[in-house]
Amino acid sequence: MKKQLALVALASLFAAPAFAAPETYLVDPNHTYPRFEYNHFGYSNQIQRFNKTSGTIVFDRAAKTGSVDIVIDARSVDTGYALFNEHLQGEDFFDTAKYPTITYKSTAVRFDGDKPVAVEGLLTVKGITRPVTLSLGSFQTMPHPIVKKDALGANASARIKRSEFNAGKYAPHVSDDVTLTIAVEALKQ
């Protein structure tokens, strides 16, 4: 009888649900493109993007915690027009000669149930760091159907003032308010 109880106890240990651990995902640079939108002299809203992004996302659904560490290559700004790319890389805007990267490092992740809905963090542009909360319009984790790895995806956005990052030239004619949107996909490591 003791032997049977020991076997039942051992079997129940293996049958008990495992505690989830934090999972680390690396940003997929082929499916992650931060974009920024601003009003141009009242004529139209312009949307530009950055073509090179890297980073790490850690997600623990059970503990309802996570972290985000994103690095954007500011030299990869893409307006579709080479001369305007150079203009935005100049001192008045991104000043990529001195500040080649833009970073975002989370300080907290807010959840609603099992899903994260916002990421609080610090955005650094031109060496100036400000708190910025990214709202998550969507968030998904599931196996990637092509690469056969677990993947994570989200659409995050925030409104910032470019003048707070010493990039406010031509305001208010070119809007000081900028909508930052990050469409991110990442693969589990």
N, C-alpha and C positions, 0 to 999 in steps of 0.2 A: 504494500500500500504506500509506503514512504517513497518507493521508487516511482510509482505512478504519479504521486503528487509532485515530485521533483520534476518529472517530465512535463506535466501540465504547467507548472510554474515556468519552466524553461521555454515551453512553446508560447506561453502568453507574453513573454518578453519580446520574442520575435514578431508576434502578432500586433503588439502595441504600436500606435502610430509614432513615426519618427518625428523629432522636432526639426523644423525647417531651419536651415542655416542661411546666412546671407549668400546671395548668388552674385557673381561678378560678371558684367557684360562689357565688352569692348565696343566702342562706337564703330559702326560700319561707315567708312568714309564715302562709300558709293551710294549711300542712301540717307545721308545726313547733310542737310544744307540750311544753315541759318540764313534768314532773310530779314531785311529791314524795309519798312514802308514809311514814306513821308509825303507830304503835299508839296508840290513843286510850283511855286508862285501862284497858287490858286487854280492852275490849269488842270492838274491831274495828280493822282496819287501814283508815285513811282515805287516800284518794288525791285530791289537789288538783292544779290545773294553773295555768300562766300562759298568757294568751291572746295576748300580744304579744312576739314574738322577732325579732331581726334578726341579721345577721352574715355572715361570709365564711368559706368553706372553700377552701383551696388544696390540690390533690392532684397529685402527680407519681408515677404508677405506676412508670415506668422507673427513676427515682432512688430510689424508696421513701422519699419524704419527703412532708410535708404540714404544714398548719397549720390551726388552728381559732380563730376569734374570734367569740364569741357574746355578745350583749347581750340580757338579759331585762328587760322592763319589770315591775318588782316590783309596780307599782300595778295590773297586770292579773291579779293572783291571782284565781282563780275557784274558789270552794268550792260554788257553787250557792246560796249564801245571803248576801245583801248585808251583813247585820250581821257575819257571820263574816269576810267579805272585809275589812271595816273593822278588825275585831279583829286579823287577821293583818298588816295594814298599820301597826299601832300600834308604839310604841317597844319593847314586849316581844318583838316578832318581827321583821318586815322594816324597820320604821321608815322607811316610804317618804317621809315628809316630808323627812328628811335624806338618805336613800339610795334614790333612785327606781329605780336599776338594779342588777342582779346581772350580773356578767361572768365569762366563762370564756375564758382565753387559753392556747393550747397552748404547751408548751415542747418537746415531742417527740411523734412518732407512731411506734408500734411496729408492725412488719409481720410476718406469717407468710406467706412466699411473696410473692405479688402483692397480698395484701389486708391492709389495716390491721386490727389486732385490739385496739388500745388507744391512747388519747390521754392523754399526761401533760400537766398544765397547772396553772394557778393559778385558783382560784375565789375571787371577791371578793363577799362578802355583808356589808352594813352597814359597809363600809369596811375589813373584815378579810379579808386574803388568805391562803389556805392552799393547799398542793399537793393536788391531787385527780387521780386516774387514772380515766378513763372507760373501761370495758370495752365493746368493740363486739360486741354479740350478732349483728348482721347488718350488712352493708355491700354496697352495689350501685351500680354506675354503668352507665347505658344510656340510649339515646334515650327521651325521655318520649313516650308514645304519643299524647298529646293536644296538647301545646304544641309538639311537633316540635323540641325542643332537648335537648341532652345533659343528663342529670340525675344526681344523686347522692342516695343515701338511706342512713340508718343508724339503728340503735337503740343508744344509749349509756346506760350506767348506772354508778353508784357509790354507795357507802355513806358517809355523812358523819355527823358529830355536830353537831347544831345548837348545842350549848353552845360549840363552838369558834368560832362566829360571833356570840356574844353574843345568842343567841335560844333559850336553854335553859329558859325559864319552864315550870313545872309538871313538869319532869323529876324523878324517873323515871316519874311517873304517866302523863304523855304522853311516849312514848319519846324519848330523846335521839338514838337512831339513826334516821336518815332515809335512805330509798332515793331517790336522785335519778335520774330516767330522762328522757332526751331523745330523742324521736322526731323526727328531722330529715330534711327534704328540701330540696334546693338545686338551682338551675338554673345551667348554665354560662353565663358571660358572654362 
